Every structure is written in structure tokens, then in C-alpha cells.
Amino acid sequence: MYDVVLLVEQELSEPDAKRVVELHNDMPEPVTYHVLVPCHNAEAGVEASISALGTADLYGPGLAGQREDLAEAQKAIDTEAKGCSGRSVQRLRDLGQHAEGGISHDRPIDALVATVQATQGQEVIILTRPHIVAEFFHLDWTTSARRHLGVPVLHLLEHDAQKAGSVRQQGRVSDAAGETRDQ
């Protein structure tokens, strides 16, 4: 069994799932994909934002009264992340692949390292939107993963299904300037 860990920023689109599977078409052994979706911690995000603004002393005690709202927000975030993971796994299964998935509240790279170790992953694929600044300064997930893991790490840019669908609609084509014309 060849284990591939996928760290995805958002749900795998159908073209992305096909692209990932095509990378392993010539594998002599079966491939199992382990989809990992990082999940934002709502409470930590709010507290970090307030601290970054230098207003923690003004609003810090007020957060105690907001715990229920933050817990509700976290539940919604977790539900969306689990759905994203489940739909991504299903897309891979629809292509005849073995796949499993989950979410993590840990830092994405820490969760990735733990998943690679737990599954004895032999390869990592990271699918993200373009992050030009982070990539330029080598602060992106791929660079960090390469520093922490001893397995091949491939970075793929996600297909934007909405953008692809809006570019070509009903026999009309949009050019780079956004002008629409008939085909």
C-alpha cells in the first residue's frame, strides 16, 4: 500500500481529484489517500486579533461572555470542515480510489507531520490557492513541510471551479479584461 497525505485548503474539486489520481496511475501497488483539512480555531482567532490590535485589556474580560457565541461559531466551522473533508474523500472514492479524511485544529504543518507519521505516508501533496507573498518569503505550507518531512512534497494549485464555470457560460466567452462576447 502506498500512502499519500493530501493537505487541502478547501474542498477538492473534481478536476483536482482527477489530477491527483492521475499522478499515481502507474503505481504498481494500491494507493490510499489521507485527506487532511485544517480547521480554524474561532476563539483563538478572535483573541489573537484583539491582542494584535492592542486592545486585549479593553475587551479581554468581555470575551468570557462571548464563549457561547464562539462555541457556536466553532461548531459551524467544524461542520463545514468535516463536510469539506467528506466531500473530498467521496470525490476520490468516486474515481475508484481508497481514501479517508479528517480535520485538525492544530497548526496545519503540525497536523500534517502527525498524519504522515500515523499513516506512514510516503508522499505529501499540498493543494492551495496561490499565496504569492508567503511563497516568496518561504512561509508557505509546502516550504515548511519540506523542512519538517523526509518524504516527497508536491505543491499543486487548486482549480477554482466557480471561476472556471463563470468564464464559459452558455456559448459566451470572457476575455482577460472581463469583456464577454459570443463564441
N, C-alpha and C positions, 0 to 999 in steps of 0.2 A: 504494500500500500504506500502510495506517495502522497504525503500530506502537504497541502498548500493553505497558508493562512492569508485571508483577504481582510485587510483593514480598509473599510469603506467609510467615506464621509457622509454619504447619503445612499439611498436605496439603489441597488444595481439596476440599471436599465436593461432592457432586452438586448440591445447591441453590446453593452458592456459584458453581460453574462456570456454572450456568444464569443466575444473577443477573448475572454479569459479561458473559456473551454478550448477554443482553437489553439491556444498556446500549448496545450497538453495533449493534442490529438495523437501524437506519435509516441506517447509514453507506453512502454511495454507492460507496465503494471497499472492497476486501477488507481484513480486519483480521488482523494477526498478533500473537499473544500471546507474550510472552517471560516465562516464569515463573522467578523468582529465589527460591531458598531459602537463607537464611543458615545456615551450618553452624558450630556451636560448636567452638572450639579447646580440646580437653581439657587439654592441657599448660598453656596459658596460663591456663585457668580454675583449675586446681589451684594454680599458682604465685601467681596473684592472690589466691586465698582464703587461702593460707598467709601471704602478705605482709600482707593485711588484718588477719589475726589477730595480727600482730606476732611471729610465730614462725618467720619465714624463716631466721633464724640457727640455729634448732634443727633444722629439717627440710630446709633448702636442700640440703646435701650429700646427704641421703637421697633426694632426687628423682632423682639420677643413676642410682641403682639401680632406679628405677621407670620408666625410659624405655620399656622393653618393654611394661609394663602400660599406660602412657599411649598408646603407639603402637597397641596392640590396641584400646583404648577409642576412639581417634580413628578407626580403621578401621571400627568398628561405627557410630559417629556418622555418618561419611561415607556408609556403606552405607544407613543409614536416610534421610539427607537426599536421596541420589540416588533412592531409591525414592519418597520423597515428591514430588520434582520430576517423576519419570517418571509416576507415577500422576496427578498434577495435569495434566500435559500431555495424557495419554491422555483424561482427562475432557473437556478442551476439544476434542480431536480427535473424540471420540465425538459431540460436538454439531456436527460439521461445520466446525470452525474450524482455521485454521493455527496451530500452537503449537510452541514449543520451550522447553527449560528447562535449568537448571543450578543448581549450588550455588556458594557462595562462602565462603571462610574470612575474608574481610575484614570490617571493620565493616559492618553492613547498609546504612547510608546511603552509605558509600564505594562499595560494590558496586553499589548502585542507580544512583548518579551515573555510574559507569563503564558500566553496562549501557545506560542511557539514551543516553549518548554513542555507544557502539559500535553500537547498533541505530537510532540517530536516532529514538528514541522520542518520540511526540507526546503521550503521556498516561501517567500512572502511577496504578495502583490498588494500594493497600496494604490487605491483609486481615490483621487481627489479632484476638486475643481482646481484651476490654476491659482497658485499663490506666489505671484512673481516676487514680491518683496521677501517673503520667508525663504523662498528657494535661493534668491540672490545672496542672502546672508547665511545660508545653510542652516536655517532654523526649522525647516520643514520636516514632516514625519519621515520621509524617505531618507534624508541625510542622517537623522537621528537613529533610525532603525539600522542603517548600515553600520553606525558606530557601536550599537549595542548587540547586534546579532552576528552569528557566524554562518549565516545562510544567505543565498542569493536574494536580493531585494529588487523588485521591479516596480517602477512608478508608472502608472497609467493615468491619463487624464480622462475623467468621466465624460461620457456623451451627455449633452443636455437635451433630453428628449423633448421638452417643451419648445426649446429654441429650434430644434430640427423640425418639429411639427409646424411651427409658425412660419418658417422660411418658405415652405412649399405647401400651399393650400389651394385646392380646387382649381388646378391649372394655372395658378398665378405664381410668379417667382419674385422674391425680394432681392434686390441687389445690395451691395455693401453700404450704400448710402441710405438704405431703407425705402427706396422707391419701389413701388410694386408695378409690375407690368404683366401683360398676358404672355403666355408661352408661345 
